[in-house]
Amino acid sequence: MVNKRLGFGEIKDALRIYRFILPYKWQFIWGLVCLVISTSVVAILPAGFRQLVDGANSKTMSTEMLRQLGFMLGGVLLVQAFFSYFRIYLFEIVSQKAMSDIRATLYEKIITLPISFYENNRVGDLTSRITSDISQLQESLSTNLAMFVRQLVLPVVCIPFLFTISVKLTCLMLITLPLMILSAVILGRFIRKLSRRSQDALAVANTIVEETFHSGDVVKAYTNEAYEKKRYTNSIANVVDISLYAAKFRAGFVSFIIIAMMGSLVLIVWYGLYLVSLPEGSGGYISMGQLIEFIFFTAFIGGSLAGLSESYAVIQKTVGASERINEILGEESEVKIEDMDLYEPVLGAVSFENVGFSYPTRKDMTVLNGLSFSAKEGEKIALVGPSGSGKSTIIKLISGFYKPDSGTIYIDGKPLNEYNITALRKNIGVVPQDTILFGGTIRDNIAYGKTGATENEIRDAARKANALQFIDSFPEGLDTLVGERGVKLSGGQKQRIAIARAILRDPKILILDEATTALDSESEKLVKDALNELMKGRTSFIIAHRLSTIREADTIMVISKGKIVEQGNHTELSALNDGVYSKLLKLQYELE
């Protein structure tokens, strides 16, 4: 971790996150006004105590004067309480609403980023940024900011009063001030570095939690509960070590401030009593009431300075959290939320012209190497080949998840990069091999293909996908909860819901990635019939390892090492005795 110097420019860049306060600037301004008033009013209290002590010593204070002074002090407390109440409430309004806006903006940014972003960032780290980092900002805005301002305002308000009491005592008190401020700045930079390391380590721990919770069945199947516990425990121990290491410096510095302030207070009391003992009217003389007033002011200033170091450390953590959020907000979005209603109809013709591609995270490995083919509107194209040959990559490029490194992809003769990607994807329906369901109801998951679909449309799509029968067998029907990632459903049931989702979308380009893998023989036949009906009039790309499912494809492309090595229909390719397709076909027959 690089230890960057916390200069003005860095603070300015990091705190750009607080631009989200602007819509609530008046609540924020009035909150600051209430904060300054409630803090400034405190300065009246020491003067009241001075009058009490001096009046008692001189025995000149009457009962009426004592009553008036008591009312005055009580009024001061009421004024402070009044403005403190509104300060807390107004800051809470600003912090809650501003942080809500940040969360919404950050979430929008994350879900509009390209697939490559998710490859380079782990879920636990992203979750940490949208939860703990924003919570740090909220705590800073609602609580720590008020403390920091109070700690700055009190010395500014109190120090001028000190000079009116005793210049000598004030100068003595101020001797330690530069040393404490310099120490706060130096240690604050180091604490900021450690705080950033602590946040990063916590994000790693959160990632482990995310992974194990999402893959609980795998953990249990391999009896790795103890291993995962140890992995998480070690990660948390690292967080604790970093945090405690930082705490040593924070605690040491706070202790230094306390010692310095208490030492200063003892020195001030000693010297102040000396000035009280001087003859009245002589140079430097102060009354006992003035000494009490001075001690009160000194305590206010000392408490502020002691807390200022801790507040400065919190600011370091806030800057670190802001930087992490700004890193994401500074990423370039792939799509825009305001474009979600755009739609550009296509006929479905797809062609690749000398396309080359390597994944951004593996630039040293070429996946597609000068790939060229054409699929006419309504054709059924099957992609066959060993794992890693580039079949799924072709599908991802058609969907616009990645851009080719070389060559051009055309949709209806128009380069894909000239389309609005959101408008284009509305013409594409996908049934993936690894079915992903959301933790709502069956109805929600099917309607995900067409938000706002009617009951009849949802049921019709479920019927065509051969899913309606098992859906109606549940007591809640379409309102049955599927559990997180669909854990309450069988693999075949999840697959059929995913197929129903694609049917409801009614796309012009259909992508089937092993869409019948998880189905039993009977369900597979019914679903295949439904898919054959669905594929009519649509350009369909079918990835299949079971070659029996692609016999009726118009064109079968055999992919190997990013190139098309054979192309034709089932009859043509199976007739090639030494062909790759015919060998794969014979091998599957032998295995079956």
Secondary structure as GFF3:
##gff-version 3
##sequence-region A 1 592
A	DSSP	alpha_helix	8	14	.	.	.	ID=ss1
A	DSSP	three_ten_helix	15	24	.	.	.	ID=ss2
A	DSSP	alpha_helix	25	41	.	.	.	ID=ss3
A	DSSP	alpha_helix	44	58	.	.	.	ID=ss4
A	DSSP	alpha_helix	63	111	.	.	.	ID=ss5
A	DSSP	alpha_helix	115	120	.	.	.	ID=ss6
A	DSSP	alpha_helix	123	128	.	.	.	ID=ss7
A	DSSP	pi_helix	129	133	.	.	.	ID=ss8
A	DSSP	alpha_helix	134	139	.	.	.	ID=ss9
A	DSSP	pi_helix	140	144	.	.	.	ID=ss10
A	DSSP	alpha_helix	145	165	.	.	.	ID=ss11
A	DSSP	alpha_helix	167	174	.	.	.	ID=ss12
A	DSSP	alpha_helix	177	214	.	.	.	ID=ss13
A	DSSP	alpha_helix	216	221	.	.	.	ID=ss14
A	DSSP	alpha_helix	225	277	.	.	.	ID=ss15
A	DSSP	alpha_helix	288	329	.	.	.	ID=ss16
A	DSSP	three_ten_helix	337	339	.	.	.	ID=ss17
A	DSSP	beta_strand	350	357	.	.	.	ID=ss18
A	DSSP	beta_strand	368	375	.	.	.	ID=ss19
A	DSSP	beta_strand	380	384	.	.	.	ID=ss20
A	DSSP	alpha_helix	391	398	.	.	.	ID=ss21
A	DSSP	beta_strand	406	411	.	.	.	ID=ss22
A	DSSP	beta_strand	414	415	.	.	.	ID=ss23
A	DSSP	three_ten_helix	416	418	.	.	.	ID=ss24
A	DSSP	alpha_helix	421	425	.	.	.	ID=ss25
A	DSSP	beta_strand	428	431	.	.	.	ID=ss26
A	DSSP	alpha_helix	442	447	.	.	.	ID=ss27
A	DSSP	alpha_helix	455	464	.	.	.	ID=ss28
A	DSSP	alpha_helix	468	473	.	.	.	ID=ss29
A	DSSP	three_ten_helix	477	479	.	.	.	ID=ss30
A	DSSP	three_ten_helix	484	486	.	.	.	ID=ss31
A	DSSP	alpha_helix	491	505	.	.	.	ID=ss32
A	DSSP	beta_strand	509	513	.	.	.	ID=ss33
A	DSSP	alpha_helix	521	535	.	.	.	ID=ss34
A	DSSP	beta_strand	539	543	.	.	.	ID=ss35
A	DSSP	three_ten_helix	547	550	.	.	.	ID=ss36
A	DSSP	beta_strand	555	560	.	.	.	ID=ss37
A	DSSP	beta_strand	563	568	.	.	.	ID=ss38
A	DSSP	alpha_helix	570	574	.	.	.	ID=ss39
A	DSSP	alpha_helix	580	591	.	.	.	ID=ss40
###
